[in-house]
Amino acid sequence: MMNRRTLLASAMAALVANPLLAHGPTPQQLSRSIKVAAPPENVWAVLADPASITTWQSAIATASMEGEGAGAKRIIEFKTGGTLVDGIDDISAEKMTIRWRLSKEDIEVFPISFYTNSITVAPDGDGASVAWQASFFRADTTNEPEERFSDEAAVAAMEKYVDDALAGIKAAAESGS
């Protein structure tokens, strides 16, 4: 029969060890930038309206806004189907930056459960630099996700999304559209 001290020591050991055995999704980070042969103001003009994402992100079929500025919601529908809702956290023409977060996910179309993204435009020589920062979590936040909802799937999806978007921003700004 265990004495009270042994029982207490066993319970404490279990409490301490249990968090060490658990793991979950690790936050993922992605940083990308691209040089654009256009003045920063022209690049910002491409980004200033969050619903204009359809002009520079080829995966997006439609985008609409509920509200304006910080606190607004952007509803985007992918060409492959599926809808995400973003919350605009900050948008500043003066700083030429926009920051948003995922408010409502659709892991079947974009295998990410949560993200925050920001785009900043800055002068760079005779043109501009566009920097994209993303922090995100995989779609399945359990300890053993299906491969399609894994960290690798989330990173691959975000890389493609960001790289395609930056190429679209560059093309739109350089063409003047």
ZAVEXDREN-914939 format. One record per residue: x, y, z of N, C-alpha, C, CB in turn. Coordinates in Angstrom, 3 decimals. Glycine has a CB too. Example, Ala and Ser with C-alpha at 12.3 -4.5 7.8 and 13.67 -1.06 7.14 Angstrom:
% residues 2
       nc1       nc2       nc3      cac1      cac2      cac3       cc1       cc2       cc3      cbc1      cbc2      cbc3
    13.190    -5.690     7.800    12.300    -4.500     7.800    13.200    -3.300     7.800    11.308    -4.473     9.046
    12.850    -2.250     7.080    13.670    -1.060     7.140    12.900     0.030     7.870    14.084    -0.598     5.725
***
This chain:
% residues 177
       nc1       nc2       nc3      cac1      cac2      cac3       cc1       cc2       cc3      cbc1      cbc2      cbc3
     0.840    -1.182     0.000     0.000     0.000     0.000     0.885     1.245     0.000    -0.956    -0.001     1.219
     0.570     2.157    -0.895     1.371     3.378    -1.009     1.047     4.320     0.137     1.122     4.075    -2.363
     2.102     4.927     0.651     1.830     5.953     1.653     1.506     7.262     0.960     3.030     6.127     2.611
     1.038     8.154     1.714     0.576     9.433     1.185     1.711    10.190     0.481    -0.010    10.290     2.315
     2.904    10.159     1.010     4.047    10.873     0.430     4.406    10.284    -0.937     5.270    10.807     1.382
     4.393     8.962    -1.067     4.703     8.316    -2.340     3.628     8.637    -3.376     4.832     6.791    -2.156
     2.396     8.602    -2.956     1.283     8.922    -3.849     1.376    10.370    -4.342    -0.061     8.688    -3.132
     1.686    11.286    -3.430     1.832    12.697    -3.804     3.009    12.890    -4.757     2.020    13.571    -2.550
     4.115    12.227    -4.497     5.287    12.333    -5.368     4.970    11.783    -6.756     6.488    11.582    -4.757
     4.248    10.669    -6.834     3.870    10.101    -8.133     2.949    11.038    -8.902     3.189     8.743    -7.943
     2.003    11.633    -8.214     1.082    12.572    -8.861     1.825    13.793    -9.373    -0.022    12.999    -7.890
     2.756    14.316    -8.579     3.531    15.490    -9.012     4.399    15.152   -10.219     4.412    16.013    -7.859
     5.016    13.988   -10.228     5.841    13.567   -11.360     5.000    13.465   -12.633     6.519    12.217   -11.061
     3.804    12.930   -12.514     2.917    12.819   -13.674     2.522    14.187   -14.203     1.668    12.022   -13.315
     2.247    15.126   -13.331     1.878    16.478   -13.749     3.024    17.183   -14.459     1.437    17.296   -12.548
     4.239    16.985   -13.954     5.403    17.630   -14.558     5.740    16.990   -15.894     6.610    17.555   -13.618
     5.681    15.669   -15.986     6.073    14.963   -17.202     5.056    15.106   -18.318     6.285    13.510   -16.904
     3.773    15.202   -17.998     2.724    15.223   -19.008     2.906    16.342   -20.032     1.383    15.365   -18.341
     3.157    17.609   -19.655     3.357    18.637   -20.669     4.578    18.386   -21.549     3.485    19.977   -20.010
     5.573    17.688   -21.027     6.756    17.413   -21.824     6.475    16.417   -22.942     7.862    16.893   -20.940
     5.486    15.556   -22.727     5.138    14.566   -23.733     4.243    15.150   -24.820     4.454    13.383   -23.082
     3.519    16.179   -24.479     2.583    16.775   -25.434     3.328    17.691   -26.392     1.470    17.554   -24.700
     2.894    17.698   -27.593     3.356    18.693   -28.560     2.180    18.981   -29.456     4.611    18.198   -29.383
     2.232    20.006   -30.120     1.153    20.362   -31.018     1.778    21.048   -32.203     0.091    21.266   -30.327
     1.017    21.833   -32.861     1.577    22.514   -34.026     2.598    23.558   -33.581     0.458    23.174   -34.863
     3.616    23.697   -34.377     4.585    24.756   -34.114     4.241    25.931   -35.014     6.056    24.268   -34.353
     4.386    27.141   -34.508     4.105    28.287   -35.370     5.109    28.315   -36.525     4.159    29.616   -34.560
     4.611    28.566   -37.693     5.444    28.650   -38.892     5.620    30.119   -39.265     4.814    27.846   -40.076
     6.753    30.435   -39.847     7.066    31.796   -40.262     7.491    31.782   -41.725     8.177    32.413   -39.367
     7.127    32.814   -42.436     7.546    32.957   -43.825     7.811    34.433   -44.091     6.469    32.390   -44.809
     8.960    34.726   -44.656     9.311    36.098   -45.043     9.740    36.060   -46.500    10.451    36.696   -44.125
     9.147    36.924   -47.274     9.501    37.039   -48.684     9.524    38.518   -49.045     8.500    36.250   -49.594
    10.338    38.854   -50.033    10.320    40.227   -50.553    10.627    40.184   -52.033    11.340    41.139   -49.803
    10.242    41.268   -52.690    10.470    41.371   -54.127    10.734    42.835   -54.466     9.251    40.815   -54.939
    11.628    43.043   -55.394    11.915    44.397   -55.884    10.979    44.680   -57.046    13.421    44.551   -56.321
    10.423    45.889   -57.051     9.479    46.284   -58.087    10.011    47.535   -58.773     8.059    46.530   -57.495
     9.999    47.515   -60.085    10.482    48.658   -60.871     9.343    49.663   -61.060    11.038    48.189   -62.258
     8.905    50.220   -59.935     7.847    51.241   -59.937     7.996    52.031   -58.638     6.392    50.593   -60.063
     7.574    53.279   -58.637     7.644    54.070   -57.403     6.805    53.425   -56.289     7.160    55.516   -57.665
     7.233    53.572   -55.042     6.479    52.985   -53.930     5.000    53.386   -53.929     7.111    53.393   -52.617
     4.700    54.624   -54.297     3.308    55.089   -54.314     2.473    54.288   -55.314     3.249    56.590   -54.659
     3.072    53.940   -56.442     2.363    53.136   -57.441     2.113    51.712   -56.936     3.161    53.094   -58.751
     3.101    51.177   -56.211     2.934    49.841   -55.644     1.843    49.877   -54.577     4.271    49.319   -55.046
     1.887    50.907   -53.717     0.871    51.016   -52.676    -0.528    51.148   -53.285     1.170    52.215   -51.766
    -0.634    51.830   -54.389    -1.939    51.989   -55.043    -2.535    50.626   -55.419    -1.803    52.875   -56.302
    -1.695    49.657   -55.726    -2.164    48.302   -56.047    -2.742    47.629   -54.801    -1.008    47.448   -56.632
    -2.188    47.944   -53.624    -2.554    47.268   -52.380    -3.550    48.020   -51.508    -1.335    47.013   -51.593
    -3.730    49.297   -51.739    -4.477    50.167   -50.824    -5.904    49.705   -50.542    -4.520    51.549   -51.379
    -6.554    49.094   -51.509    -7.899    48.560   -51.313    -7.771    47.057   -51.082    -8.832    48.874   -52.544
    -8.045    46.563   -49.857    -7.876    45.133   -49.588    -8.678    44.218   -50.517    -8.265    44.850   -48.175
    -9.776    44.701   -51.074   -10.572    43.882   -52.003    -9.908    43.761   -53.367   -11.968    44.475   -52.166
    -8.868    44.567   -53.629    -8.174    44.489   -54.916    -7.292    43.249   -55.020    -7.330    45.734   -55.130
    -7.306    42.412   -54.010    -6.511    41.181   -54.023    -6.766    40.355   -55.284    -6.820    40.342   -52.783
    -7.944    40.465   -55.871    -8.264    39.705   -57.082    -7.414    40.146   -58.268    -9.741    39.856   -57.422
    -6.841    41.344   -58.207    -6.025    41.822   -59.324    -4.574    41.366   -59.227    -6.076    43.331   -59.390
    -4.148    40.904   -58.056    -2.746    40.499   -57.902    -2.539    39.121   -57.293    -2.041    41.492   -57.066
    -3.591    38.445   -56.901    -3.480    37.069   -56.387    -4.317    36.184   -57.297    -3.959    36.957   -54.874
    -3.635    35.437   -58.155    -4.322    34.673   -59.204    -5.219    33.561   -58.667    -3.308    34.078   -60.135
    -5.055    33.142   -57.429    -5.885    32.068   -56.865    -7.261    32.557   -56.415    -5.170    31.429   -55.689
    -7.439    33.884   -56.335    -8.669    34.448   -55.781    -9.638    34.824   -56.902    -8.354    35.681   -54.908
   -10.874    34.320   -56.783   -11.910    34.618   -57.780   -12.624    35.917   -57.454   -12.923    33.473   -57.862
   -13.052    36.074   -56.194   -13.779    37.281   -55.796   -13.326    37.712   -54.408   -15.313    37.039   -55.819
   -13.475    38.989   -54.155   -13.183    39.545   -52.832   -14.157    40.683   -52.579   -11.696    40.039   -52.726
   -14.655    40.738   -51.357   -15.540    41.831   -50.982   -15.184    42.267   -49.569   -17.040    41.408   -51.081
   -15.609    43.479   -49.239   -15.300    44.056   -47.935   -16.577    44.332   -47.155   -14.487    45.346   -48.095
   -16.470    44.132   -45.851   -17.495    44.574   -44.906   -16.804    45.588   -44.014   -18.124    43.364   -44.068
   -17.084    46.852   -44.222   -16.435    47.916   -43.471   -15.201    48.438   -44.186   -16.062    47.427   -42.090
   -14.549    49.392   -43.519   -13.334    50.001   -44.077   -12.289    50.117   -42.993   -13.630    51.391   -44.690
   -11.018    50.102   -43.410    -9.918    50.314   -42.482    -9.775    49.195   -41.469   -10.102    51.612   -41.768
    -9.067    49.520   -40.376    -8.866    48.542   -39.317   -10.215    48.105   -38.767    -7.980    49.120   -38.192
   -10.376    46.809   -38.590   -11.637    46.257   -38.104   -12.539    45.738   -39.218   -12.371    47.297   -37.317
   -12.221    46.077   -40.464   -13.026    45.601   -41.592   -12.792    44.110   -41.803   -12.688    46.391   -42.884
   -13.717    43.487   -42.498   -13.607    42.075   -42.869   -13.474    41.991   -44.387   -14.847    41.250   -42.362
   -12.577    41.101   -44.830   -12.431    40.825   -46.260   -12.835    39.376   -46.485   -10.959    41.096   -46.763
   -13.777    39.168   -47.385   -14.246    37.833   -47.724   -13.653    37.487   -49.085   -15.825    37.752   -47.737
   -12.842    36.425   -49.115   -12.222    36.025   -50.379   -12.670    34.616   -50.747   -10.675    36.097   -50.285
   -12.979    34.462   -52.023   -13.378    33.158   -52.546   -12.321    32.692   -53.538   -14.788    33.221   -53.217
   -11.846    31.488   -53.330   -10.830    30.918   -54.214   -11.455    30.428   -55.508   -10.092    29.771   -53.518
   -10.681    30.436   -56.576   -11.151    29.930   -57.869   -11.469    28.443   -57.795   -10.106    30.187   -58.957
   -10.806    27.732   -56.892   -11.052    26.304   -56.720   -12.232    26.032   -55.797    -9.813    25.626   -56.178
   -12.882    27.083   -55.315   -13.972    26.958   -54.353   -13.428    27.200   -52.954   -14.647    25.563   -54.448
   -14.306    27.459   -52.041   -13.889    27.714   -50.664   -13.730    29.200   -50.400   -12.586    26.992   -50.362
   -14.029    29.579   -49.184   -14.009    30.983   -48.795   -13.259    31.161   -47.487   -15.434    31.529   -48.669
   -12.449    32.188   -47.429   -11.775    32.601   -46.197   -12.279    33.988   -45.835   -10.211    32.589   -46.358
   -12.257    34.292   -44.547   -12.578    35.632   -44.082   -11.364    36.152   -43.320   -13.872    35.640   -43.184
   -10.889    37.310   -43.732    -9.764    37.981   -43.082   -10.269    39.162   -42.280    -8.717    38.442   -44.119
    -9.635    39.427   -41.168    -9.886    40.642   -40.409    -8.731    41.600   -40.643   -10.062    40.338   -38.893
    -9.040    42.802   -41.085    -7.985    43.800   -41.318    -7.612    44.394   -39.964    -8.456    44.928   -42.329
    -6.367    44.197   -39.562    -5.898    44.707   -38.274    -5.359    46.120   -38.381    -4.830    43.799   -37.711
    -4.702    46.417   -39.496    -4.098    47.740   -39.667    -3.890    47.983   -41.151    -2.748    47.858   -38.888
    -4.145    49.204   -41.556    -3.840    49.610   -42.922    -3.445    51.075   -42.857    -5.060    49.375   -43.900
    -2.276    51.372   -43.408    -1.756    52.725   -43.312    -1.138    53.156   -44.635    -0.726    52.825   -42.185
    -1.756    54.146   -45.261    -1.198    54.708   -46.490     0.109    55.432   -46.197    -2.201    55.666   -47.155
     0.183    56.070   -45.039     1.401    56.796   -44.656     2.599    55.848   -44.525     1.178    57.546   -43.331
     2.386    54.705   -43.874     3.458    53.724   -43.682     3.517    52.709   -44.824     3.268    52.995   -42.357
     2.532    52.750   -45.710     2.402    51.812   -46.824     2.481    50.372   -46.315     3.498    52.069   -47.885
     1.602    50.073   -45.374     1.555    48.734   -44.802     0.113    48.302   -44.559     2.354    48.681   -43.495
    -0.099    47.015   -44.683    -1.387    46.417   -44.379    -1.122    45.129   -43.605    -2.222    46.147   -45.683
    -1.909    44.902   -42.569    -1.772    43.695   -41.740    -3.156    43.100   -41.538    -1.092    44.017   -40.358
    -3.257    41.783   -41.710    -4.542    41.110   -41.551    -4.337    39.735   -40.933    -5.267    40.988   -42.905
    -5.440    39.158   -40.444    -5.417    37.836   -39.825    -6.605    37.030   -40.322    -5.434    37.941   -38.279
    -6.452    35.732   -40.245    -7.533    34.834   -40.636    -8.604    34.844   -39.558    -7.006    33.396   -40.875
    -9.832    35.146   -39.962   -10.961    35.142   -39.036   -11.804    33.878   -39.174   -11.829    36.369   -39.264
   -11.901    33.364   -40.402   -12.682    32.142   -40.648   -11.950    31.328   -41.703   -14.156    32.472   -41.110
   -11.500    30.143   -41.300   -10.710    29.314   -42.201   -11.585    28.370   -43.014    -9.685    28.520   -41.416
   -10.979    27.809   -44.051   -11.552    26.714   -44.841   -10.365    25.821   -45.171   -12.321    27.231   -46.167
   -10.093    24.861   -44.299    -8.880    24.053   -44.431    -8.887    23.147   -45.655    -8.694    23.218   -43.201
   -10.035    22.947   -46.246   -10.079    22.121   -47.459    -9.468    22.858   -48.657   -11.532    21.717   -47.776
    -9.547    24.173   -48.664    -9.000    24.950   -49.779    -7.634    25.548   -49.438    -9.972    26.063   -50.169
    -7.397    25.838   -48.168    -6.132    26.430   -47.721    -5.795    25.775   -46.387    -6.227    28.016   -47.590
    -4.825    24.842   -46.348    -4.620    23.983   -45.184    -3.939    24.669   -43.995    -3.811    22.803   -45.588
    -4.529    25.764   -43.569    -3.989    26.566   -42.476    -5.142    26.921   -41.541    -3.271    27.858   -43.011
    -4.905    26.756   -40.235    -5.965    27.028   -39.261    -5.971    28.476   -38.792    -5.814    26.115   -38.067
    -4.833    29.135   -38.862    -4.755    30.536   -38.448    -3.526    31.164   -39.087    -4.701    30.668   -36.892
    -3.648    32.441   -39.470    -2.484    33.188   -39.945    -2.615    34.656   -39.610    -2.305    33.009   -41.447
    -1.478    35.307   -39.578    -1.408    36.761   -39.638    -0.431    37.063   -40.763    -0.954    37.410   -38.249
    -0.746    38.062   -41.547     0.086    38.455   -42.679     0.256    39.963   -42.667    -0.531    37.980   -44.021
     1.379    40.397   -43.172     1.564    41.834   -43.375     2.360    42.049   -44.648     2.279    42.491   -42.158
     2.029    43.129   -45.315     2.761    43.559   -46.507     3.187    44.999   -46.258     1.883    43.427   -47.828
     4.465    45.270   -46.530     4.999    46.618   -46.388     5.709    47.004   -47.675     5.963    46.716   -45.175
     5.449    48.205   -48.140     6.096    48.748   -49.331     7.087    49.805   -48.867     5.047    49.348   -50.343
     8.297    49.762   -49.412     9.328    50.730   -49.034    10.116    51.157   -50.274    10.281    50.130   -47.960
    10.647    52.376   -50.251    11.521    52.790   -51.347    12.740    51.872   -51.428    11.966    54.259   -51.163
    13.187    51.611   -52.651    14.367    50.765   -52.865    15.039    51.220   -54.150    13.983    49.239   -52.936
    16.041    52.072   -54.002    16.716    52.621   -55.171    15.750    53.418   -56.017    17.349    51.511   -56.000
    15.656    53.083   -57.306    14.744    53.795   -58.194    13.373    53.120   -58.273    15.349    53.896   -59.583
    13.121    52.163   -57.395    11.837    51.464   -57.374    11.344    51.269   -55.954    11.949    50.117   -58.076
    10.811    50.105   -55.724    10.250    49.797   -54.404    10.563    48.353   -54.039     8.716    50.042   -54.381
    10.501    48.097   -52.756    10.617    46.747   -52.230     9.293    46.423   -51.543    11.839    46.608   -51.239
     8.790    45.224   -51.790     7.571    44.761   -51.142     7.960    43.584   -50.259     6.463    44.361   -52.193
     7.703    43.715   -48.961     8.034    42.660   -48.010     6.748    42.048   -47.458     8.918    43.212   -46.860
     6.690    40.736   -47.431     5.538    39.997   -46.907     6.021    39.160   -45.732     4.874    39.093   -48.014
     5.347    39.301   -44.620     5.626    38.511   -43.421     4.376    37.695   -43.104     6.035    39.429   -42.205
     4.551    36.398   -42.861     3.428    35.531   -42.508     3.796    34.680   -41.298     3.028    34.632   -43.705
     2.863    34.580   -40.378     2.942    33.652   -39.251     1.678    32.812   -39.315     3.084    34.405   -37.854
     1.819    31.493   -39.176     0.646    30.646   -39.376     0.807    29.293   -38.690     0.388    30.446   -40.866
    -0.324    28.594   -38.570    -0.376    27.249   -38.023    -1.019    26.320   -39.036    -1.150    27.223   -36.689
    -0.593    25.076   -39.024    -1.168    24.074   -39.926    -2.665    23.903   -39.658    -0.439    22.720   -39.766
    -3.328    23.259   -40.605    -4.778    23.090   -40.534    -5.211    22.210   -39.366    -5.289    22.502   -41.826
    -4.528    21.103   -39.165    -4.888    20.171   -38.096    -3.942    20.409   -36.929    -4.823    18.679   -38.584
    -4.469    20.900   -35.835    -3.621    21.254   -34.697    -3.459    20.113   -33.697    -4.190    22.459   -33.995
    -3.880    18.897   -34.066    -3.665    17.746   -33.190    -2.212    17.294   -33.313    -4.642    16.580   -33.544
    -1.830    16.316   -32.514    -0.442    15.851   -32.512    -0.042    15.055   -33.736    -0.203    15.026   -31.313
    -0.986    14.401   -34.396    -0.657    13.580   -35.555    -1.608    13.890   -36.713    -0.718    12.083   -35.193
    -1.360    14.998   -37.406    -2.275    15.391   -38.489    -2.105    14.520   -39.729    -2.053    16.852   -38.860
    -3.168    14.471   -40.521    -3.062    13.860   -41.849    -2.021    14.665   -42.625    -4.464    13.835   -42.603
    -1.373    14.018   -43.586    -0.338    14.678   -44.373    -0.851    15.962   -45.044     0.196    13.718   -45.429
    -2.082    15.940   -45.539    -2.615    17.115   -46.242    -2.874    18.295   -45.308    -3.903    16.749   -46.957
    -2.854    18.062   -43.996    -3.058    19.123   -43.007    -1.829    19.319   -42.116    -4.276    18.807   -42.144
    -0.683    18.854   -42.554     0.558    18.887   -41.781     1.268    20.242   -41.873     1.491    17.787   -42.257
     2.334    20.380   -41.099     3.170    21.579   -41.185     3.701    21.761   -42.604     4.339    21.498   -40.185
     4.142    20.662   -43.204     4.708    20.731   -44.555     3.677    21.219   -45.569     5.245    19.361   -44.977
     2.450    20.720   -45.446     1.377    21.148   -46.356     1.056    22.626   -46.150     0.104    20.292   -46.141
     1.048    23.061   -44.901     0.767    24.474   -44.611     1.866    25.371   -45.167     0.622    24.697   -43.092
     3.122    24.976   -44.967     4.243    25.777   -45.474     4.194    25.841   -47.001     5.600    25.186   -45.001
     3.973    24.710   -47.650     3.903    24.686   -49.117     2.775    25.574   -49.633     3.706    23.248   -49.620
     1.618    25.511   -48.992     0.482    26.334   -49.419     0.774    27.819   -49.231    -0.780    25.946   -48.640
     1.340    28.184   -48.091     1.633    29.606   -47.838     2.720    30.101   -48.777     2.063    29.826   -46.371
     3.758    29.299   -49.017     4.812    29.711   -49.946     4.244    29.978   -51.340     5.907    28.637   -50.021
     3.417    29.077   -51.821     2.822    29.267   -53.155     1.943    30.512   -53.181     1.993    28.027   -53.565
     1.112    30.671   -52.161     0.203    31.815   -52.082     0.985    33.134   -52.082    -0.674    31.715   -50.817
     1.993    33.230   -51.238     2.774    34.463   -51.110     3.601    34.715   -52.368     3.694    34.393   -49.878
     4.280    33.697   -52.871     5.102    33.879   -54.073     4.257    34.312   -55.269     5.850    32.583   -54.406
     3.095    33.687   -55.451     2.198    34.075   -56.546     1.682    35.505   -56.346     1.010    33.088   -56.644
     1.357    35.848   -55.106     0.859    37.194   -54.818     1.926    38.250   -55.091     0.390    37.288   -53.364
     3.148    38.004   -54.635     4.216    38.983   -54.876     4.480    39.163   -56.371     5.508    38.549   -54.168
     4.459    38.074   -57.111     4.637    38.178   -58.574     3.491    38.996   -59.174     4.697    36.756   -59.234
     2.287    38.797   -58.674     1.122    39.560   -59.152     1.197    41.028   -58.793    -0.150    38.978   -58.588
     1.650    41.340   -57.586     1.828    42.742   -57.178     2.858    43.412   -58.067     2.258    42.839   -55.693
     3.968    42.741   -58.306     5.027    43.276   -59.164     4.495    43.559   -60.569     6.212    42.295   -59.232
     3.793    42.582   -61.143     3.271    42.744   -62.503     2.258    43.895   -62.557     2.615    41.427   -62.992
     1.361    43.975   -61.587     0.349    45.036   -61.588     0.990    46.415   -61.429    -0.673    44.801   -60.466
     1.937    46.540   -60.523     2.569    47.849   -60.290     3.427    48.289   -61.463     3.420    47.807   -59.030
     4.160    47.345   -62.056     5.030    47.699   -63.177     4.248    47.994   -64.447     6.018    46.586   -63.437
     3.062    47.424   -64.588     2.253    47.697   -65.778     1.376    48.930   -65.589     1.383    46.488   -66.115
     1.301    49.409   -64.347     0.487    50.596   -64.070    -0.990    50.291   -63.908     0.663    51.597   -65.166
    -1.343    48.991   -63.780    -2.781    48.673   -63.625    -3.188    48.637   -62.173    -3.112    47.333   -64.277
***
